[in-house]
Every structure is written in structure tokens, then in C-alpha cells.
Amino acid sequence: MPPKLVLWIFVICDVVATIVQIAGAALVGVAYSNQEDPTTPNNILLAGLAFQVFSFAIFLGVLFWTLVKARKSPASISRSFVVALVVATLAVYLRTCFRLAETAEGLLETLSTHEVYFGCLEFAPVVVAVYLLVYWHPGRWLKGSTPLQKFERDAGDVSRHY
């Protein structure tokens, strides 16, 4: 499959999952405000999360398949970048799975009422992913450069001569 098609498939999946989650969460809020049973709206939220976990799992499969194919490529990719990318991706997937488990458990249950779970399984994975990708940003580590990168590289070469 062409890379742009893969990109669009996963962007559309993420948008659909997000819309379903927002709708479910909004309906949960309305149910609570009206003192109604939030089970059905919570199931809508759960469906959005389950779809996100499913599509993310397929993305992981495509990512690992791509990384295996890239190892056979004559173009080299920094091993540290690949490790950072995999760890950051798995951290975000852990967070997504935690949100699914938290919602599946039900509202105001153990996972949603104990801060340690939130800190370790929702907040920390995002922090890990962000810090890894700040340094190992794909634009810095993948071969091929944009005109801006060429300009910065050339400007650096010129400044070294003076």
C-alpha cells in the first residue's frame, strides 16, 4: 500500500474513534446531569475506545512490518531513533488500553478513582512519548531533507568557515 493511503486510513480511524468517544462522553455527562442511567452512553464511549485500540493494534502491526522491511533497506535508519519510536508508540498504546480498561470497568470504579493508576497508566506514558519524540523527532532522524534542513545545514557549513 502507498504510505499516503496508510496515513489516511489511520487518520480517518482516529477521527472516527475520537468523534464516537466525544459523543459518548457528552452523553454520559448529560445522563449524570439528568440523573439517568449512564450505561448506554458509557457503552458508546467504550465502543469508541475499543475501535481506537483495535485500529492502533493494526497500526502497530504495520509499523513493525515496516521496521522489519526497513532493516533490509540499503538506506540506514538510526537504531536509537527506531527504539525511541517503538517505545513512544507502545507508551501511547498502553495509555489507550488503560483508557479502554478504565471505561470497561465502569464509572467511579477502581481504575477511575485511584490517582496512582491515572499517573502511571495515563499521564506517565504520554510524558515518556513526548520526551522521547522531542529528541528523536522523525524529522531529525530520517534520511532525506527538506529545503529548510538543507538551508540550515548549508548555513552551518558557511558559519564554520568564519
N, C-alpha and C positions, 0 to 999 in steps of 0.2 A: 504494500500500500504506500502511496506517496505520503511523505511526512506531513504535508499540509492537511491531508484528509484525516490522518490520525489526530492531529491537533484539533481540527474542527469537531470530530466525533467526541473527544473528551471534553472540549469546552461546552458543547451542547449538553452532554450528560451532566456536567457540573451545574450548568444553568438550570436545567430541569430539576435536579436534586435540590438546589437552593430554593427555587420557587415553591416546590412542594413542602420543604421544611418551613419556610416563612409562612405559608398558608396554614400549615398545621399548628405552628407556634401561635399565630394570631388567633386561630380558633380556640386553642387551649386557653388563652387569655380571656377571650370572650366568654367561654364556658365558666371559668372561675368567677368572672365579674357578675355573671347572671346566676351564679350558684347552681350550675348544672353539672352533670357528669362529664368530665373532660376525656373520657376513654376514647371515643371516636376521633376527636381532634388529635389526641396523642398518637393514635394509630396512623393518622395521616403524616404526622411528623416522623414517626417511626418508619413509614414507607419511604419517605424522602431520604432518611439516613441509610436505610438498607440499600436503596438504589445507589447512593453515593459510595457505600462500602463495596458493593458489587462492581461498579464501574471503576473504582480505584484499584480493586484487585486485578481487573483486566489490564488497567494501565500498568500496574507493577509487572505483570507478565510481559507486556510489550516492552517495557523498559529493560527488563532482564534479558529478553531475547535480543534487543538492540545492543545491549552491552556485550553479550556473547559474540554477536556478529562483528562488533567494533573491534574486538580483540584480534580478529583475523585480518583487519584492515591494515594496509601499509601506513596509513596516517596514524600518528600516535596521539593518545589522549592521556593526560596526566593521571596516574594511578590515584594520587591524593584527591583529585577532582572527582573521580568515579566513586571513591569511598565516601567522600563528603556528600555527593549527590544521593547515593543509596541510603546513607544514614539519615539525611534530611527527609527523604521521601518516606522511609519507614517510620520516622518520628511523626510525620503528619498522618500517616495511615494509622498508627497507634492511637492518635487523638481521635480520628474519625471512628475507629472501632469502639473506643471508650464512650463516645457520644451515643453510639448505637446501643451499647450495653446499658448505659445510664437511662436512656429513654425506654428501652425494653423492660427494664426493671420496674418502671412506673414512677409517677410523680411523687416527690417527697419521700423517696426511699433512700437506702444507704448511700449509693453512689452519688446521688444529687444533694445529699445533706451533710456529707463529711468533706471538709475542705481539703484534707490530705489527698483524696482521690482527684479532686479538681487540680490541685497543684502539681501532682506527679503525672497525671494522665491526660490533662488537657493543656495546662499552662506550660509546663516544662518541655514537652515535645515541640511546641511552637517556638519557644526560645532557642532550643537546640537547632532546629531547622533554620531559623533566621540567622543565628550567628554563623552557622556553617556556610550558608549561602552568601553572607556578606563578604567573606573572604574568598570562597570558592564559587564566585558568581560565574555562571556559564560563559558570559561574555569575555571574561578574563582568561579562561582556561581552554576553550575550544579553539581549534585551528580555524584559520580564515579570519580576516579582519575587515572591519568596516572602514569607510573613508576617515571617520573620526579617529579610530585607532591608528591608522596609518599616519595621520597628521600628528598625533601625539608622539608616536614612535620617531617620526622624522624630526619633530621639534626637539625631542630629547637628544637625538644624534647631533643636531646643529649646536645645541647648548653645550655639549661636551667638548666641542672644538674651541670654545671661547673661555 
